[in-house]
Structure formats: C-alpha cells, structure tokens
Amino acid sequence: MTLAALALTASPVLAQGANAPLNIPANPTMFGTNDPNVRRATAIINGEIVTGTDVEQRLALIVSANGGKIEAEEKERLRMQVLRNLIDETLQIQEARAADVPADDAQVEATFERVATQNFGQTPEAMDKYLTRIGSSAASLKRQIRGELAWQNLLRRNVQPFVNVSEGEVQESLERLQASKGTDEYRIGEIFLAATDVNKPQVFANAEKIVEQLKQGGSFVAYARQYSAASTAAVGGDLGWIRLAQLPSELGAAASTMAPGQLAGPVEIPGGFSILYLIDKRQVLTADPRDALLSLKQISIEFPKGTNNDTASKRAAEFAATVKAIKGCGDAETQAGKIGATVVANDQIKARDLPGALQETLLNLPVGQTTPPFGSIEEGVRVLMLCGRDDPKVASGPSFDEMMAQIEDDRVNKRAQTYLRDLRRDAVIEYN
C-alpha cells in the first residue's frame, strides 16, 4: 500500500501532553503481520536485562502454587504476564535506587527467612532446595521480595509525606462507623486488571481465564500477586475489612450477593476489570460468635488397613453408642479407653478456624455434648466434644489513630498506582 493510502487510512496520534486525546480511527488497517500482543520472553528496561531464565523461574513459583495444574495455553499467557510483572518490578527497583532508598540485603534476607518459616514451615536452607526442585530459585523469590520492599521504601519517601488526613475526616469516619453498627462488613480479595478502550476485549478475556483457573483450584493469592495491577498485589489482593459503601458501586453490588469462599467477576469498573473473592464476612462493631475460643476433646478410632465396610460399620456403631453414653468431658478418657479410642484435648481453638459445618454445630452445642460422628474408613471415625467456650467481647472498632492509618493507606495506594503508570510511560523498554 502506498504512503498516500496510509495517510487516508489512519490519522496521526496527538501527543500534546501526557493526557492528550488520541485520534484513532474506528476501523484501522494494520500493516505487516506483527501481533502487538505477542512479546518475546526477554526485555531490557532502561538498560537492565530481564532474561528468559528470570521469567521461567518466576513462572515456576506460580505453577507450584497452583499444584502444577496449568494447561499449556494458560502457561503461555502466564509467561507473558510474568514478563510484564518483572518489568514493573524492575522499574520499582530502579526508581528506589535513584531515590537512594533501595531495599538492603539484610531486609531481603530477613523477609525471605520469614516467608520460608511462616508460609512454608521450612528453614531458609530447605526453602532454597525446594525452590530449586520446582524449577525456580531463591534468587528469583528474593528479587520479588526486593522489588516489594523497594517499592514500600519509595512510597514512604515520595508519597506518604504528601498524603494529608485531617482530624475532622477521621472523626467523621468514626462517626459513620458507629452509625453503621450491626451492618455487614466484608473481607475481600481483589485482582484488578487495568484496561483501556483499545485492549478491553483482550483484558476481559484474560480475566475470564483467570476466573476459570481459580475455580479449578488455583491460588487466589498467587494470581493476585502476579496479575493484579492494584497496590494490594503484594499482599495477595487482600483489601482487609471494608463496608460495601467503600467499594465502587459495581463491586459493591457484586459483593453483596456473595458468600465466604465465593468468586465474582470479572466486573467492569472505571479503568479495567476486577475479580473478587470473599474471604470472610461479619457485622460492624458486633461480636462475631465465630471468634469464640473453644475447649474441645477429639475422641477417635482408627480402622486397620484392609478393613471392609461391614466391619467398619459395626465398629463405628459401637463407637457412636459409647460416645453417646459419655457423661461430660471428665468421663471421656474412661469411656474411650473401654473401646480403644484415643482422646486429644485442645483448649485454644477459635471457632472460625474450623470447617464451616463444624462451626455451626459446635456453636449451638451445649457443653459436655458431642458432634455427630464423622470420618471415613481411611481416616477413621471421630467426634468433637465441647468442654467449654469463651464468647468474644463486643468489638470496639478502630481507634482514632487506626482509622487515620486506614485512610492514609487508601490514599497512598491510589497514588501508588498513578506513580507506577508514570514509570511505565517514561520507561525505555526493548524486547529481544
């Protein structure tokens, strides 16, 4: 096609300032066969290289978090997202370095050790071997930690000092909180995918694929960390406890119909799409029965390997009859011993940490009574006996300082998104 034809097909893009309007034709004609959505697996960001190994090792973390159950097509899409994340991470590290607030090695090592022990129950040395075994590396995870810490340092230096919250605003928020006592409060996880009018269909399709993977057992936290464009990505998308009025109306409407453990989305909101996960739900400034501390005794029997159904049923019936005859928690060990059952006691179990079905049963159970027997031939049969319950106190709500911190954090997060967009816009990126 001639240059004259090109001139008739597309008008020039206007570039008078960062927010200048774009003059884009409704039906543009593409020249050449390059797919703008296909990127090679390496890039140079302001002179700093992200290698194919960097991408593959970070991808291995996501695959492992999802139990290795990711199809080839999904893995390729993840690979491109990982590259975008590594580019953002590089920009954050570079900007922190330029501002002389990088994450130092001691910070990184301390965080790596905490992740290993708290999240994986391993020593740093064992964690290193585990990462190597799944195709990743300690260096890859430490780079991600360095990026998150550097970004936090940068926000504390360049954003937080310029976020102002007046005492009047805090007081108004506390008064609104008191006025909403007894209304529902939600702990929500969010994955936010930024979109423009141009790439909206592609982003929506990506969001649908993420939802599909999550429904198949994918880790919401892992996907949020790797996909979400919101500043909460570093904490797995956790928005904390909020009221629906604090959300955009589109998200509030979606969350209002959700039960804990459910997903919603993708939901279109200004600037992109959100995927929601309802972690938990409670009532504002109202004691939650699920916060009760329970004193329990677990009484159980095991079946020898190879036990058939008839034998197991007879043994389970004997177990149920014996349990029914137990006269309170003090009699549990004596009666259990008669049929070779085991008794394990625990005085510090929070009701909300139990499976949903057991929560409801135990919270309605009189002290000294047991749940119905549950289990299987493989796992054995057991009951839980309630020996005591310490009911939770009525929540007093956040203090003045805590409310001020919440408002400040929200404003910092919003400015952080703008900050990162500016870094992307000004970056020099070469794809190899």
RODO-2510 file (C-alpha; in nm, 4 decimals, decimal comma):
residues 432
     n   res          X          Y          Z
     1     m     0,0000     0,0000     0,0000
     2     t     0,1264     0,3478    -0,0827
     3     l     0,2033     0,6236     0,1649
     4     a    -0,0966     0,8130     0,0276
     5     a    -0,3229     0,5203     0,1119
     6     l    -0,1697     0,5050     0,4600
     7     a    -0,2463     0,8718     0,5102
     8     l    -0,6121     0,8103     0,4183
     9     t    -0,6412     0,5076     0,6463
    10     a    -0,5124     0,6432     0,9755
    11     s    -0,4813     0,9865     1,1289
    12     p    -0,1771     1,0845     1,3365
    13     v    -0,1830     1,0385     1,7142
    14     l    -0,1990     1,3662     1,9017
    15     a     0,0701     1,3939     2,1682
    16     q     0,0369     1,7367     2,3270
    17     g     0,0961     1,6322     2,6882
    18     a     0,0529     1,3176     2,8934
    19     n    -0,3263     1,3242     2,8795
    20     a    -0,3757     1,4452     2,5227
    21     p    -0,6627     1,2787     2,3339
    22     l    -0,5752     1,0043     2,0873
    23     n    -0,7096     1,0368     1,7342
    24     i    -0,7712     0,6704     1,6490
    25     p    -0,9859     0,5601     1,3522
    26     a    -1,2809     0,3304     1,4168
    27     n    -1,1593     0,0665     1,1691
    28     p    -0,7799     0,0864     1,1459
    29     t    -0,5945    -0,1093     0,8779
    30     m    -0,2914    -0,2973     1,0090
    31     f     0,0319    -0,3094     0,8072
    32     g     0,2555    -0,6131     0,8364
    33     t     0,1918    -0,9325     1,0309
    34     n     0,3328    -0,8468     1,3741
    35     d     0,0987    -0,9290     1,6600
    36     p     0,1334    -0,6437     1,9125
    37     n     0,0180    -0,8733     2,1923
    38     v     0,2976    -1,1260     2,1389
    39     r     0,6208    -1,0430     2,3192
    40     r     0,9446    -1,2319     2,3343
    41     a     1,0432    -1,3658     2,6714
    42     t     1,3226    -1,1167     2,7456
    43     a     1,3418    -0,7408     2,7741
    44     i     1,5812    -0,4565     2,8525
    45     i     1,4282    -0,1963     3,0849
    46     n     1,6200     0,1304     3,0948
    47     g     1,9324    -0,0721     3,0187
    48     e     1,8667    -0,3507     3,2711
    49     i     1,8051    -0,7009     3,1341
    50     v     1,5257    -0,9387     3,2298
    51     t     1,6294    -1,2797     3,0982
    52     g     1,4296    -1,5804     2,9889
    53     t     1,5601    -1,7600     3,2984
    54     d     1,4146    -1,4847     3,5182
    55     v     1,0761    -1,5387     3,3559
    56     e     1,0831    -1,9199     3,3782
    57     q     1,1904    -1,9261     3,7417
    58     r     0,9171    -1,6807     3,8419
    59     l     0,6647    -1,8791     3,6380
    60     a     0,7659    -2,1947     3,8269
    61     l     0,6552    -2,0287     4,1526
    62     i     0,3057    -1,9703     4,0131
    63     v     0,2795    -2,3204     3,8690
    64     s     0,3830    -2,4696     4,2039
    65     a     0,1314    -2,2515     4,3920
    66     n    -0,1400    -2,3977     4,1676
    67     g    -0,0375    -2,7566     4,2230
    68     g     0,1218    -2,7806     3,8786
    69     k    -0,2237    -2,7983     3,7177
    70     i    -0,1876    -2,5360     3,4450
    71     e    -0,2541    -2,6082     3,0796
    72     a    -0,0012    -2,5178     2,8111
    73     e    -0,2112    -2,2323     2,6693
    74     e    -0,2639    -2,0849     3,0150
    75     k     0,1051    -2,1241     3,0950
    76     e     0,1993    -1,9229     2,7857
    77     r    -0,0361    -1,6438     2,8909
    78     l     0,1108    -1,6563     3,2405
    79     r     0,4590    -1,6305     3,0928
    80     m     0,3705    -1,3005     2,9247
    81     q     0,2133    -1,1700     3,2453
    82     v     0,5235    -1,2663     3,4420
    83     l     0,7345    -1,0667     3,1980
    84     r     0,5113    -0,7627     3,2492
    85     n     0,5379    -0,8079     3,6255
    86     l     0,9161    -0,8331     3,6063
    87     i     0,9239    -0,5117     3,4028
    88     d     0,7177    -0,3316     3,6697
    89     e     0,9358    -0,4821     3,9409
    90     t     1,2494    -0,3609     3,7635
    91     l     1,1062    -0,0105     3,7311
    92     q     1,0253    -0,0047     4,1027
    93     i     1,3748    -0,1229     4,1999
    94     q     1,5348     0,1305     3,9647
    95     e     1,3247     0,4182     4,0972
    96     a     1,4021     0,3265     4,4589
    97     r     1,7720     0,3097     4,3740
    98     a     1,7568     0,6511     4,2090
    99     a     1,5846     0,7936     4,5175
   100     d     1,8542     0,6350     4,7367
   101     v     1,6028     0,4163     4,9245
   102     p     1,6714     0,0649     4,7881
   103     a     1,5915    -0,2478     4,9885
   104     d     1,9156    -0,3553     5,1532
   105     d     2,0347    -0,7154     5,1632
   106     a     1,9561    -0,7534     5,5335
   107     q     1,5907    -0,6587     5,4707
   108     v     1,5645    -0,9069     5,1859
   109     e     1,7247    -1,1940     5,3772
   110     a     1,5087    -1,1338     5,6847
   111     t     1,1914    -1,1331     5,4738
   112     f     1,2993    -1,4468     5,2853
   113     e     1,3541    -1,6261     5,6165
   114     r     1,0113    -1,5133     5,7417
   115     v     0,8406    -1,6340     5,4229
   116     a     1,0189    -1,9690     5,4483
   117     t     0,9229    -2,0302     5,8118
   118     q     0,5727    -1,8764     5,8255
   119     n     0,4381    -1,9611     5,4792
   120     f     0,6178    -2,2881     5,4079
   121     g     0,7232    -2,4152     5,7502
   122     q     1,0820    -2,4584     5,6329
   123     t     1,4271    -2,3305     5,7141
   124     p     1,5814    -2,0927     5,4591
   125     e     1,8162    -2,3713     5,3518
   126     a     1,5300    -2,6167     5,2958
   127     m     1,3364    -2,3440     5,1163
   128     d     1,6314    -2,2917     4,8827
   129     k     1,6340    -2,6623     4,7932
   130     y     1,2565    -2,6674     4,7462
   131     l     1,2689    -2,3730     4,5041
   132     t     1,5433    -2,5409     4,3024
   133     r     1,3414    -2,8638     4,2918
   134     i     1,0347    -2,6911     4,1379
   135     g     1,2446    -2,5118     3,8734
   136     s     1,2752    -2,1775     4,0487
   137     s     1,5467    -2,0386     4,2745
   138     a     1,6000    -1,8466     4,5960
   139     a     1,7410    -1,5623     4,3851
   140     s     1,4120    -1,5319     4,1962
   141     l     1,1998    -1,5123     4,5116
   142     k     1,4472    -1,2726     4,6729
   143     r     1,4271    -1,0472     4,3681
   144     q     1,0496    -1,0327     4,4053
   145     i     1,0912    -0,9548     4,7763
   146     r     1,3457    -0,6848     4,6901
   147     g     1,1017    -0,5257     4,4462
   148     e     0,8200    -0,5192     4,7006
   149     l     1,0414    -0,3796     4,9782
   150     a     1,1966    -0,1194     4,7474
   151     w     0,8505    -0,0044     4,6384
   152     q     0,7399     0,0261     5,0011
   153     n     1,0530     0,2285     5,0815
   154     l     0,9857     0,4516     4,7835
   155     l     0,6227     0,5141     4,8779
   156     r     0,7295     0,6043     5,2323
   157     r     0,9779     0,8525     5,0869
   158     n     0,7921     1,0042     4,7910
   159     v     0,4213     0,9530     4,8592
   160     q     0,3296     0,9149     5,2255
   161     p     0,4745     1,2519     5,3401
   162     f     0,2416     1,4278     5,0952
   163     v    -0,0763     1,2452     5,1997
   164     n    -0,2690     1,4554     5,4497
   165     v    -0,5672     1,3402     5,6523
   166     s    -0,7372     1,5921     5,8804
   167     e    -0,8669     1,5141     6,2283
   168     g    -1,2123     1,6147     6,1073
   169     e    -1,2049     1,3496     5,8332
   170     v    -1,1050     1,0826     6,0822
   171     q    -1,3750     1,1848     6,3264
   172     e    -1,6396     1,1795     6,0518
   173     s    -1,5265     0,8298     5,9504
   174     l    -1,5506     0,7063     6,3105
   175     e    -1,8996     0,8541     6,3454
   176     r    -2,0103     0,6858     6,0219
   177     l    -1,8677     0,3587     6,1540
   178     q    -2,0679     0,3877     6,4766
   179     a    -2,3808     0,4730     6,2751
   180     s    -2,3315     0,1557     6,0689
   181     k    -2,3075    -0,0722     6,3744
   182     g    -2,4643    -0,4090     6,3006
   183     t    -2,4365    -0,3770     5,9231
   184     d    -2,2337    -0,6249     5,7209
   185     e    -1,8592    -0,5867     5,6779
   186     y    -1,6609    -0,7852     5,4238
   187     r    -1,3020    -0,9052     5,3946
   188     i    -1,2400    -0,9147     5,0222
   189     g    -0,9577    -1,0177     4,7927
   190     e    -0,9326    -0,8352     4,4594
   191     i    -0,7443    -0,8905     4,1364
   192     f    -0,7588    -0,5710     3,9311
   193     l    -0,6663    -0,5790     3,5616
   194     a    -0,6169    -0,2371     3,4039
   195     a    -0,7801    -0,1875     3,0633
   196     t    -0,8287     0,0816     2,8008
   197     d    -1,0952     0,1148     2,5328
   198     v    -0,8468    -0,0353     2,2872
   199     n    -0,7491    -0,3520     2,4785
   200     k    -1,0690    -0,4009     2,6805
   201     p    -1,1813    -0,7191     2,4953
   202     q    -0,8413    -0,8824     2,5408
   203     v    -0,8203    -0,7909     2,9111
   204     f    -1,1739    -0,9192     2,9700
   205     a    -1,0847    -1,2488     2,8021
   206     n    -0,7732    -1,2770     3,0215
   207     a    -0,9838    -1,2066     3,3302
   208     e    -1,2286    -1,4813     3,2370
   209     k    -0,9404    -1,7270     3,2016
   210     i    -0,8099    -1,6305     3,5451
   211     v    -1,1548    -1,6883     3,6973
   212     e    -1,1659    -2,0289     3,5289
   213     q    -0,8258    -2,1220     3,6731
   214     l    -0,9296    -2,0061     4,0207
   215     k    -1,2473    -2,2147     4,0052
   216     q    -1,0320    -2,5153     3,9202
   217     g    -0,8351    -2,4670     4,2411
   218     g    -0,5805    -2,2003     4,1501
   219     s    -0,4359    -1,9940     4,4336
   220     f    -0,6095    -1,6532     4,4533
   221     v    -0,3154    -1,5081     4,6444
   222     a    -0,0656    -1,6287     4,3814
   223     y    -0,2719    -1,4922     4,0933
   224     a    -0,3242    -1,1601     4,2711
   225     r     0,0482    -1,1202     4,3326
   226     q     0,1315    -1,1880     3,9686
   227     y    -0,1639    -1,0353     3,7841
   228     s    -0,3220    -0,7568     3,9869
   229     a    -0,2368    -0,4015     3,8873
   230     a    -0,3535    -0,2740     4,2281
   231     s    -0,1067    -0,1909     4,5041
   232     t    -0,2629    -0,4703     4,7143
   233     a    -0,0982    -0,7258     4,4836
   234     a     0,1928    -0,7510     4,7304
   235     v    -0,0457    -0,8849     4,9988
   236     g    -0,2265    -1,1254     4,7677
   237     g    -0,5031    -0,8791     4,6806
   238     d    -0,6367    -0,8595     5,0379
   239     l    -0,8374    -0,5370     5,0836
   240     g    -0,8877    -0,6020     5,4549
   241     w    -1,2209    -0,5466     5,6296
   242     i    -1,4375    -0,2976     5,4414
   243     r    -1,8008    -0,1976     5,4019
   244     l    -1,9661    -0,2158     5,0631
   245     a    -2,0084     0,1612     5,0552
   246     q    -1,6300     0,1904     5,0399
   247     l    -1,6194    -0,0021     4,7101
   248     p    -1,7096     0,1222     4,3624
   249     s    -2,0828     0,0668     4,3134
   250     e    -2,0227    -0,2109     4,0588
   251     l    -1,8075    -0,4092     4,3045
   252     g    -2,0388    -0,3394     4,5970
   253     a    -2,3341    -0,4818     4,4055
   254     a    -2,1363    -0,7971     4,3187
   255     a    -2,0048    -0,8497     4,6729
   256     s    -2,3471    -0,8074     4,8339
   257     t    -2,4654    -1,1416     4,6952
   258     m    -2,1505    -1,3397     4,7749
   259     a    -2,0934    -1,5954     5,0488
   260     p    -1,7495    -1,6576     5,2044
   261     g    -1,5346    -1,8616     4,9665
   262     q    -1,7138    -1,7424     4,6517
   263     l    -1,5697    -1,5662     4,3473
   264     a    -1,7303    -1,2887     4,1441
   265     g    -1,6268    -1,1299     3,8172
   266     p    -1,4787    -1,0168     3,6029
   267     v    -1,6659    -0,6975     3,6957
   268     e    -1,6085    -0,3921     3,4780
   269     i    -1,5190    -0,0761     3,6688
   270     p    -1,3619     0,2521     3,5532
   271     g    -1,0110     0,1721     3,4347
   272     g    -1,0440    -0,2029     3,3960
   273     f    -1,1888    -0,5227     3,5427
   274     s    -1,1909    -0,6693     3,8934
   275     i    -1,2167    -1,0271     4,0163
   276     l    -1,3430    -1,0540     4,3743
   277     y    -1,3009    -1,3282     4,6324
   278     l    -1,4984    -1,3067     4,9556
   279     i    -1,2608    -1,4206     5,2284
   280     d    -1,4965    -1,3623     5,5196
   281     k    -1,7980    -1,1633     5,6381
   282     r    -1,9015    -1,0152     5,9744
   283     q    -2,1102    -0,7364     6,1273
   284     v    -1,9652    -0,3942     6,2101
   285     l    -1,8865    -0,3413     6,5801
   286     t    -2,0714    -0,6621     6,6692
   287     a    -1,9182    -0,9629     6,8400
   288     d    -1,8777    -1,2487     6,5949
   289     p    -1,9701    -1,5859     6,7517
   290     r    -1,7048    -1,7486     6,5328
   291     d    -1,4385    -1,5646     6,7347
   292     a    -1,5309    -1,7735     7,0410
   293     l    -1,2455    -1,9784     7,1869
   294     l    -1,3477    -2,3406     7,2241
   295     s    -1,2175    -2,6063     7,4584
   296     l    -1,2543    -2,9369     7,2750
   297     k    -1,1779    -3,3025     7,3129
   298     q    -1,1475    -3,5131     7,0000
   299     i    -1,2407    -3,8775     7,0504
   300     s    -1,1441    -4,1052     6,7615
   301     i    -1,0904    -4,4608     6,6448
   302     e    -0,8863    -4,5860     6,3506
   303     f    -0,9566    -4,8803     6,1211
   304     p    -0,6781    -5,1268     6,0391
   305     k    -0,5701    -5,1269     5,6767
   306     g    -0,7912    -5,3523     5,4675
   307     t    -1,0994    -5,3232     5,6935
   308     n    -1,4149    -5,3915     5,4914
   309     n    -1,7337    -5,1832     5,5042
   310     d    -1,9316    -5,4256     5,7220
   311     t    -1,6608    -5,4450     5,9878
   312     a    -1,6119    -5,0687     5,9806
   313     s    -1,9857    -5,0076     6,0157
   314     k    -2,0121    -5,2343     6,3225
   315     r    -1,7082    -5,0719     6,4828
   316     a    -1,8473    -4,7226     6,4069
   317     a    -2,1850    -4,8158     6,5612
   318     e    -2,0108    -4,9380     6,8788
   319     f    -1,8102    -4,6131     6,8852
   320     a    -2,1265    -4,3996     6,8454
   321     a    -2,3057    -4,5839     7,1282
   322     t    -2,0085    -4,5428     7,3619
   323     v    -1,9751    -4,1733     7,2849
   324     k    -2,3452    -4,1197     7,3460
   325     a    -2,3076    -4,2675     7,6940
   326     i    -2,0200    -4,0381     7,7982
   327     k    -2,1206    -3,8170     8,0910
   328     g    -1,9331    -3,4942     8,0226
   329     c    -1,5721    -3,4166     7,9402
   330     g    -1,4387    -3,5625     8,2650
   331     d    -1,5720    -3,9051     8,1671
   332     a    -1,4291    -3,9004     7,8127
   333     e    -1,0972    -4,0770     7,8742
   334     t    -1,2551    -4,3529     8,0865
   335     q    -1,5260    -4,4429     7,8355
   336     a    -1,2962    -4,4062     7,5340
   337     g    -1,0468    -4,6458     7,6903
   338     k    -1,3081    -4,9203     7,7002
   339     i    -1,3220    -4,9379     7,3192
   340     g    -0,9614    -4,8428     7,2439
   341     a    -1,0470    -4,4898     7,1310
   342     t    -0,7993    -4,2033     7,1504
   343     v    -0,8711    -3,8689     7,3217
   344     v    -0,6876    -3,5454     7,2293
   345     a    -0,7652    -3,2167     7,4080
   346     n    -0,7183    -2,8585     7,2887
   347     d    -0,8293    -2,5519     7,4856
   348     q    -0,7412    -2,2767     7,2359
   349     i    -0,9349    -2,3392     6,9138
   350     k    -1,1125    -2,0456     6,7538
   351     a    -1,4456    -2,1493     6,6061
   352     r    -1,3803    -1,9682     6,2781
   353     d    -1,0726    -2,1855     6,2168
   354     l    -1,2884    -2,4994     6,1931
   355     p    -1,4687    -2,6208     5,8778
   356     g    -1,7968    -2,4377     5,8208
   357     a    -2,0235    -2,7342     5,9009
   358     l    -1,8471    -2,7958     6,2335
   359     q    -1,8557    -2,4245     6,3249
   360     e    -2,2343    -2,4132     6,3205
   361     t    -2,2712    -2,7443     6,5038
   362     l    -2,0283    -2,6594     6,7848
   363     l    -2,1580    -2,3054     6,8384
   364     n    -2,5057    -2,4494     6,9010
   365     l    -2,3821    -2,7384     7,1132
   366     p    -2,4275    -2,7495     7,4957
   367     v    -2,1104    -2,8016     7,6993
   368     g    -2,0423    -3,1706     7,7533
   369     q    -2,2128    -3,2809     7,4309
   370     t    -2,0540    -3,4146     7,1111
   371     t    -2,0931    -3,3627     6,7399
   372     p    -2,2312    -3,6463     6,5287
   373     p    -1,9553    -3,8933     6,4275
   374     f    -1,7697    -3,8065     6,1074
   375     g    -1,4859    -3,9560     5,9036
   376     s    -1,4176    -4,2494     5,6685
   377     i    -1,2586    -4,5929     5,6594
   378     e    -0,9281    -4,4346     5,5545
   379     e    -0,9301    -4,1529     5,8127
   380     g    -1,1143    -4,3247     6,0967
   381     v    -1,4220    -4,2013     6,2819
   382     r    -1,4217    -3,9202     6,5367
   383     v    -1,6362    -3,6781     6,7308
   384     l    -1,5647    -3,3434     6,8919
   385     m    -1,6848    -3,2867     7,2473
   386     l    -1,7386    -2,9286     7,3649
   387     c    -1,5804    -2,8792     7,7064
   388     g    -1,6019    -2,5003     7,7286
   389     r    -1,6492    -2,1815     7,5315
   390     d    -1,5210    -1,8280     7,5887
   391     d    -1,7507    -1,5971     7,3945
   392     p    -1,5923    -1,2980     7,2185
   393     k    -1,6279    -0,9460     7,3525
   394     v    -1,8129    -0,6813     7,1542
   395     a    -1,5707    -0,5166     6,9131
   396     s    -1,4956    -0,1530     6,9950
   397     g    -1,3837    -0,0689     6,6425
   398     p    -1,0642     0,1028     6,5307
   399     s    -0,9065     0,3743     6,7414
   400     f    -0,8589     0,7285     6,6137
   401     d    -0,5015     0,6510     6,5095
   402     e    -0,6004     0,3231     6,3422
   403     m    -0,8739     0,4943     6,1413
   404     m    -0,6319     0,7662     6,0343
   405     a    -0,3851     0,4994     5,9215
   406     q    -0,6583     0,3239     5,7190
   407     i    -0,7484     0,6435     5,5341
   408     e    -0,3830     0,7264     5,4727
   409     d    -0,3140     0,3768     5,3378
   410     d    -0,6063     0,4041     5,0959
   411     r    -0,4790     0,7337     4,9575
   412     v    -0,1226     0,6076     4,9355
   413     n    -0,2421     0,3036     4,7384
   414     k    -0,4272     0,5207     4,4879
   415     r    -0,1260     0,7465     4,4360
   416     a     0,0995     0,4415     4,4071
   417     q    -0,0998     0,3235     4,1037
   418     t    -0,0513     0,6608     3,9371
   419     y     0,3187     0,6591     4,0262
   420     l     0,3702     0,3195     3,8600
   421     r     0,1782     0,4273     3,5492
   422     d     0,4127     0,7241     3,5165
   423     l     0,7180     0,4970     3,5462
   424     r     0,5821     0,2705     3,2713
   425     r     0,5068     0,5651     3,0456
   426     d     0,8587     0,7099     3,0744
   427     a     1,0482     0,3789     3,0563
   428     v     1,2692     0,2781     2,7644
   429     i     1,1926    -0,0906     2,7037
   430     e     1,3476    -0,3117     2,4349
   431     y     1,2054    -0,6588     2,3705
   432     n     1,4544    -0,9168     2,2478
***
